[in-house]
Amino acid sequence: MSENVYIIGVGMIRFAKLPGRTMKSMTGESVEDALKDCSLSKGDLEAAWFSNSGWGQSEYQHCIRGQVALSTHGIDKIPITNVENACAGGSSAFHNAWLSVKAGVYNVTLAVGTEKMYFDKPPVVRSGGIPGMGAMSGFIAGTDVEDTLKMIDQLKKQIEEGNKQAAKEKANGFLCNGRSCSHEAIWNNTTPNRSDRRKKSQQLNNESLSAVYISSDNRTSYE
């Protein structure tokens, strides 16, 4: 057990509405200021306690708030404990950070309290969860919600573009499930009867069930 425990660094951002700031950016700034105040680096931290009460209600970031807020700034290889205790959340995080050093478990710990209560636009979340997500909202809350929603939106746009391309080719009379959109015009003129044409059509469809895919550079491609 350590006889003496000291507060060696403090960081605090300006208290204001800050409509353009996010939970992540506010957390990063205050942590950087605290580290500069004591001339330590992120690698010196051994554990962290992160306090927040409203992030889940405003942006559905439940479950791993501290992990999301701190990992964005390179703090992700230490134990991170989330604290939710209303107006006493910050002091509860501080108490546990102090207690762990006092008990001799760690030498250097971090206590963070971040809250955002003003939004220039209404929060994306309603009482029923994330719009359009339904029951999946609970699972998404276990990820970085901001990044996950961006990824979902990007995938939707890629799918829409793919559907537009397919509709355009269908309107032109092409069979675009296969590798070549000109196959139909070729075999319709060369295949003598309906039965053979049906077999040929099935063959073309079977050759191209995975024709649309998302490439590594995030663009929809066709084979």
Summary of the structure (lengths in Angstrom):
residues: 223
radius of gyration: 27.2
end to end distance: 65.5
largest distance: 94.6
contacts: 587
relative contact order: 0.11
helix: 46%
strand: 10%
